[in-house]
Amino acid sequence: MNHYFEFFSQALEIIVALVAAPLLTGWVNQCRAWLQNKSAPSMLQPHRMLHKLFHKEVVMAEHASSLFRMEPYIIFGCMILACGIIPTLSTRLPLSPAADAIALVGLFALGRVFLALAAMDIGTAFGSMGSRREMFIGFLAEPALLMVLFSASLITNSTSLTNIADNLTHRPLAIYPSLAFAGIAFTMVLLAENARVPVDNPATHLELTMIHEALLLEHSGRYLALMEWAASLKLFAYLCIGFAIFSPWGIAEAGHPLALILSIPVLAVKLAVGGAMLAAIETASAKLRIFRVPEFLSMAFLMAVLGMLVHFLLGA
Amino acid sequence: MANLILIDYILIAIAGWIAIGVFGLVKIRQTDFVAQVIFPLGGVLGIFLGTLGLIGVFAPVQTELLPLGLPGLPFHVRLDTLSSYFLFVLGIVSTGVSFFSAGYFNKEEDTPAGLICLEYHLCLACMAMLLIADDAYVFMMAWELMSLTATFLVIANHRDAEVRYAGFLYFLIAHVGALALVLCFGILGANTGDYTFAGIRLQQLNMFWASIVFFLSLIGFGAKAGILPLHIWLPEAHPAAPSPISALMSAFVLKTGIYGILRMTFDLLHTQDWKWGGITLALGLATALFGVVLSTVQTDMKRLLAYSSIENIGLILAGIGLTILFSSYGMAGLAALSLTAALFHVASHAAFKSLLFLGTGSVLHSTGERNLGRLGGLMRFMPWTAWPALVGALAAGGLPPFGGFVSEWLLLQSFLFTPGLPNSFLNMLIPIVTAVIVLVGALAAYVMVKFFGIIFLGQPRERKLNEAHDAGIWERMGFSWLVVACICFGLLPVHMARMLDRVTHLLVGDGIGAAVTAGGWLLLVPDTSGRASYMPVVFVMVLLACCVLAYVIVHRVYHGRSRRSGPWACGFPFWTARMQDTAEGFGQPIRHVFGMFFRMTRKLPSEFDKKPYYEIKVEDPFWSLLYRPIAATAGFVSSVAGLLQHGRIAVYLLYSFLTLMFLLLVINQ
C-alpha cells in the first residue's frame, strides 16, 4: 500500500511540475510587468502560447539532422526527470535513489549539451554563437551549482536531495554560515542558468546579447513548444532545488495523504514568493555585457567554494 | 592440456599475438590479406585475453617460472587481480582497435601493412607481458620493447618530417622515463640483489629511500602516462600516428604508466606517506586542469583529443593521490572508494577515447583533413561515424548515463567523505580540490561539444566534404564494439565495482564490493551508510520513457506535420558555411578566461590592409618554460665538449695518455 502511495506521489509531483511550470513563468512575467508599471499579461499566457505552438506546423531547416529532431524530446525528458528527482511535494520518492545531486547536475549538463549541439546542427552563425555562449556560461555555473549542493550535503552527510531536505527539516532552526554563502551563489547560478536578466534577457531577440534565444532560433511549432516548456520546467526545478535546501519545511515526509495534499499549497506559496523575488531582482538589475558574465559567475563559484570552506572552518 | 592454468592461457594469447605479427610480416606484400584476415584474428585474440582477464580478477594469484631469458635469469610471471583487470581493459580496447584497423590500413601508409601488423601485435604482446611481469628484468624488457614498437608505430608515415620529429620526441621522453625506472629498480634491488618482485616485496625500505623510489617511479611512469610537465610528447605523437595507433596509445599505452604507479606504490612499497599523496593529488589536478584548458583551444582534432587524454590521466592520478592520502592515514575504506574511482576511469577512458580516436581516423580517411576549421556537417555524410562519436563524446564529457560520469561520481563521493582526515590543513584544501575537479568536468563537456559540433554538425566548411564517404564494415565493427563497451561501463557500474573490489582488496585491503552487493545489481552506492546512490539503468529507462511518452502524446493529441525550408538565421539574406564558429572561435571565451595558461601570439589586421588576415598561435607554455631552455643548455654543453674533438688520432692518444697519468697519480696518493 505504502509502495503504491510512493508511486502516486511521484506521479503527482511530475504532473504538478508540468502544470505549474508554465504558470510560474507566467507569474514571474506578471510580477515583472507590475514592477515595471506595465499592464500584465494573464498568468495563463504561457499555457496559451504552448497550446498555440503545438497546433502549428514545424518548419525545419532543410539539412537539419535527426539529432535536431530528437533534441526537443530529450531536453523535455531531462527536465521532467529532474522535476521527478527533486523533492517538491514529497521526500518519499521511488526515483530518488536513482539519481542524487551529482546525477541531477549531470542531467542538466546532458540537457545543455544537447541544446548546444542542436543549435550547431543547422550551421548558422547565430546558432553556433549561442551554443558557444551557452557552454561558456555552463562551464562556470555547473561547478558552482555542484559546490552549492555539496555545501548542503556536507551538513546533512548525504548527496541525495531527498535526504538533504529531510535532514534539514528536522534540524533545530539555526543559521548555517556555509548555507548563507551557498544561498548567494545559488541565486546567481539560478539567474545565469535560466537566462535571467543580469546574464541574459528572455524578452529580447537582440542578436548581440541573446544567448538562450539564439539556441531556439531554428525551432518552431511543437519543437519550440517543447523547448519553452522545458525552459519553464528548468526554472521550476531550480527554484525547487533552492526550496529543498534553503526552506525545506512543508515537503511531506511521512507517507500520509493529508500531508501530501497540504504540501501543494505550501509549494504554491513558496513559488509565488520565489517568483516575485526573481522578478524583483530582474527589474532591479541591468544586463551585463557578455565579457562581464565570467566575473559574475566566478563570483558565484567563489561564493560556493567559500561556503564549503566555511563549513570546514566552523564545522557548520 | 589438463595441467594448464589461467596464466598459461594468457601466455598462449601473448604468443599468439607475436605469431600473428610474424605472419603479417611474412605476407608483407598482400596488404588486403594482412588487413582483412590477420588484424581481425588479433581482435579475436583480444576478446580471448579480455575474457581471461575477467576470469583472472576472480581467480587466486598464480605465479609461474618461464625457462626463457638469460641463463640463471628465468622469467618470473604472476597473475593477480590488478594485472587481470588491466588485461581485461587491454582485451576490450585491442579488440575494437584491431577490427577497426582491418578496414583502416591500406596501401596509402608509408609503412607496409605487414610491418605495421608486426609492430602493432608486438606492442600488444609487450603490454600484456608487462602486466604479468614479476621481476624487474622482464618488466623493463617488456617496457622498453613497448616503447620501441610504439615509436615505430608513431612514425608509420615516416616520409613526413613532422612525423619523424614526433617519433623522436616520444622516444626521447620515453627514455628519460626508462632511465628513472632503471634507477628506481636499482634502489629496490640494491640491498638484497634480488630483482624479483617477490623479493622486493619482502624488504622494508626506510622512508627516505622509499620516497626516492616513489618519486623516481612517478617520473618514470609519469613520462609514459603524460603527467605534467612530461606530457609534451602526447600532442605531437597523437596527430602524427595513424588513428588506430593513437587510439591504442591513448587508451592503453598511457595506462601502463598508471599500472606502474599502482604496482609500485601499493604492491612493491608497503608504506605510504601522506606527502606523496598530497603531491600526487596536486600533480594530478594540475595535469587535469591544464589538459582540459589546452584542449579547448586546439584546432587539430587529434591534438584536441591528445590534450583531453592528458586531462583524463590527471583525473586518474588525482584519484590515486587521494588513495595514497587515505591509505597513509590507515583509512582503508575510503582509499578503496577513491581507488575504485580511479580504476573505473581507467576502463571508461580507454573505451571512449579509443572510440573518439577511431572516429577521427574515419574522418581523416574520408576527408584527408585534420584541421577542425575545414570540417563540418559530416553527420549527414557519415552517420555510421557520427553516432558512435556522439556516444564517445558524451562519455568523454562526463555525462550520465555513460561510463565517464560514473567515475566522476565515485571520485566526487570520495572527496565528500574526506572531512574525516586527521590533518586539518588537508581538510581545508579539499573544497578547493573538489572545485577543480568539477570545473574540469564541466570544461570537458565544453571540449566535447566543440569536438563533435564542429566536425559533425552544421554546414560543410569545404566543398570537398560533400563527397565524404562513410566508414567501411570493419570500421563499423570496431565502433560498435567500443560503443557497447561505453554503454556497458555506464549502465553496469555495479558489476564493475564488484570486480574492482577484488583489485582494491589486493592493493589497499578493503573494497566497496560488500556495500554494492547489498544494494542489488541496479544500485551503485559508495558505502553502506545510504548517504548516496545512483541507478543508471533506472535513470536511463525513465529518461527514455519520458522522451517516448512526450513524442507519442504530442503526436497523438496534436499532429506530426512538419515542413522543410531554408534556415531562418534571423532573416539575414546572405550566410555561408564560413560564418559558423570555427575551432578558434569556439575556444575564444576560454582563451579569454584562462589567458595565463597559454603562450599566445596574435596578429590583428590593421584597417588599411588590402587583404586583411587574422592570425593566432597558441602554444603549450612548457615549451618555452622548460623544454627550450633544456635543449639550449644541452646544445651549449655539447658544443663546449665538442672542442675536445679534432678527428686526429694523435690527439686522442694524448687524451688517453693524460687520463692514465692522472689516474696513476690518484692511485699513488
Boltz contact constraints between the chains, C-beta under 6 A:
constraints:
  - contact:
      token1: [A, 54]
      token2: [B, 558]
      max_distance: 6.0
  - contact:
      token1: [A, 57]
      token2: [B, 561]
      max_distance: 6.0
  - contact:
      token1: [A, 57]
      token2: [B, 563]
      max_distance: 6.0
  - contact:
      token1: [A, 58]
      token2: [B, 562]
      max_distance: 6.0
  - contact:
      token1: [A, 59]
      token2: [B, 563]
      max_distance: 6.0
  - contact:
      token1: [A, 59]
      token2: [B, 565]
      max_distance: 6.0
  - contact:
      token1: [A, 60]
      token2: [B, 562]
      max_distance: 6.0
  - contact:
      token1: [A, 60]
      token2: [B, 564]
      max_distance: 6.0
  - contact:
      token1: [A, 61]
      token2: [B, 567]
      max_distance: 6.0
  - contact:
      token1: [A, 62]
      token2: [B, 564]
      max_distance: 6.0
  - contact:
      token1: [A, 65]
      token2: [B, 379]
      max_distance: 6.0
  - contact:
      token1: [A, 73]
      token2: [B, 547]
      max_distance: 6.0
  - contact:
      token1: [A, 73]
      token2: [B, 550]
      max_distance: 6.0
  - contact:
      token1: [A, 73]
      token2: [B, 551]
      max_distance: 6.0
  - contact:
      token1: [A, 74]
      token2: [B, 547]
      max_distance: 6.0
  - contact:
      token1: [A, 76]
      token2: [B, 550]
      max_distance: 6.0
  - contact:
      token1: [A, 77]
      token2: [B, 543]
      max_distance: 6.0
  - contact:
      token1: [A, 77]
      token2: [B, 546]
      max_distance: 6.0
  - contact:
      token1: [A, 77]
      token2: [B, 547]
      max_distance: 6.0
  - contact:
      token1: [A, 80]
      token2: [B, 546]
      max_distance: 6.0
  - contact:
      token1: [A, 81]
      token2: [B, 542]
      max_distance: 6.0
  - contact:
      token1: [A, 81]
      token2: [B, 543]
      max_distance: 6.0
  - contact:
      token1: [A, 81]
      token2: [B, 546]
      max_distance: 6.0
  - contact:
      token1: [A, 97]
      token2: [B, 533]
      max_distance: 6.0
  - contact:
      token1: [A, 98]
      token2: [B, 535]
      max_distance: 6.0
  - contact:
      token1: [A, 98]
      token2: [B, 538]
      max_distance: 6.0
  - contact:
      token1: [A, 98]
      token2: [B, 539]
      max_distance: 6.0
  - contact:
      token1: [A, 99]
      token2: [B, 539]
      max_distance: 6.0
  - contact:
      token1: [A, 100]
      token2: [B, 532]
      max_distance: 6.0
  - contact:
      token1: [A, 102]
      token2: [B, 409]
      max_distance: 6.0
  - contact:
      token1: [A, 102]
      token2: [B, 412]
      max_distance: 6.0
  - contact:
      token1: [A, 103]
      token2: [B, 400]
      max_distance: 6.0
  - contact:
      token1: [A, 103]
      token2: [B, 534]
      max_distance: 6.0
  - contact:
      token1: [A, 106]
      token2: [B, 399]
      max_distance: 6.0
  - contact:
      token1: [A, 106]
      token2: [B, 400]
      max_distance: 6.0
  - contact:
      token1: [A, 106]
      token2: [B, 405]
      max_distance: 6.0
  - contact:
      token1: [A, 109]
      token2: [B, 399]
      max_distance: 6.0
  - contact:
      token1: [A, 109]
      token2: [B, 445]
      max_distance: 6.0
  - contact:
      token1: [A, 110]
      token2: [B, 399]
      max_distance: 6.0
  - contact:
      token1: [A, 113]
      token2: [B, 445]
      max_distance: 6.0
  - contact:
      token1: [A, 113]
      token2: [B, 449]
      max_distance: 6.0
  - contact:
      token1: [A, 116]
      token2: [B, 449]
      max_distance: 6.0
  - contact:
      token1: [A, 117]
      token2: [B, 453]
      max_distance: 6.0
  - contact:
      token1: [A, 120]
      token2: [B, 453]
      max_distance: 6.0
  - contact:
      token1: [A, 120]
      token2: [B, 457]
      max_distance: 6.0
  - contact:
      token1: [A, 120]
      token2: [B, 458]
      max_distance: 6.0
  - contact:
      token1: [A, 121]
      token2: [B, 457]
      max_distance: 6.0
  - contact:
      token1: [A, 122]
      token2: [B, 567]
      max_distance: 6.0
  - contact:
      token1: [A, 123]
      token2: [B, 458]
      max_distance: 6.0
  - contact:
      token1: [A, 123]
      token2: [B, 459]
      max_distance: 6.0
  - contact:
      token1: [A, 123]
      token2: [B, 580]
      max_distance: 6.0
  - contact:
      token1: [A, 124]
      token2: [B, 567]
      max_distance: 6.0
  - contact:
      token1: [A, 124]
      token2: [B, 569]
      max_distance: 6.0
  - contact:
      token1: [A, 125]
      token2: [B, 579]
      max_distance: 6.0
  - contact:
      token1: [A, 126]
      token2: [B, 570]
      max_distance: 6.0
  - contact:
      token1: [A, 128]
      token2: [B, 580]
      max_distance: 6.0
  - contact:
      token1: [A, 128]
      token2: [B, 581]
      max_distance: 6.0
  - contact:
      token1: [A, 132]
      token2: [B, 581]
      max_distance: 6.0
  - contact:
      token1: [A, 132]
      token2: [B, 586]
      max_distance: 6.0
  - contact:
      token1: [A, 135]
      token2: [B, 446]
      max_distance: 6.0
  - contact:
      token1: [A, 135]
      token2: [B, 449]
      max_distance: 6.0
  - contact:
      token1: [A, 136]
      token2: [B, 589]
      max_distance: 6.0
  - contact:
      token1: [A, 139]
      token2: [B, 442]
      max_distance: 6.0
  - contact:
      token1: [A, 139]
      token2: [B, 443]
      max_distance: 6.0
  - contact:
      token1: [A, 139]
      token2: [B, 446]
      max_distance: 6.0
  - contact:
      token1: [A, 142]
      token2: [B, 442]
      max_distance: 6.0
  - contact:
      token1: [A, 143]
      token2: [B, 438]
      max_distance: 6.0
  - contact:
      token1: [A, 143]
      token2: [B, 439]
      max_distance: 6.0
  - contact:
      token1: [A, 143]
      token2: [B, 442]
      max_distance: 6.0
  - contact:
      token1: [A, 146]
      token2: [B, 438]
      max_distance: 6.0
  - contact:
      token1: [A, 157]
      token2: [B, 531]
      max_distance: 6.0
  - contact:
      token1: [A, 158]
      token2: [B, 531]
      max_distance: 6.0
  - contact:
      token1: [A, 159]
      token2: [B, 532]
      max_distance: 6.0
  - contact:
      token1: [A, 160]
      token2: [B, 532]
      max_distance: 6.0
  - contact:
      token1: [A, 207]
      token2: [B, 570]
      max_distance: 6.0
  - contact:
      token1: [A, 218]
      token2: [B, 567]
      max_distance: 6.0
  - contact:
      token1: [A, 222]
      token2: [B, 554]
      max_distance: 6.0
  - contact:
      token1: [A, 294]
      token2: [B, 593]
      max_distance: 6.0
  - contact:
      token1: [A, 305]
      token2: [B, 431]
      max_distance: 6.0
  - contact:
      token1: [A, 305]
      token2: [B, 435]
      max_distance: 6.0
  - contact:
      token1: [A, 308]
      token2: [B, 431]
      max_distance: 6.0
  - contact:
      token1: [A, 309]
      token2: [B, 431]
      max_distance: 6.0
  - contact:
      token1: [A, 312]
      token2: [B, 427]
      max_distance: 6.0
  - contact:
      token1: [A, 312]
      token2: [B, 428]
      max_distance: 6.0
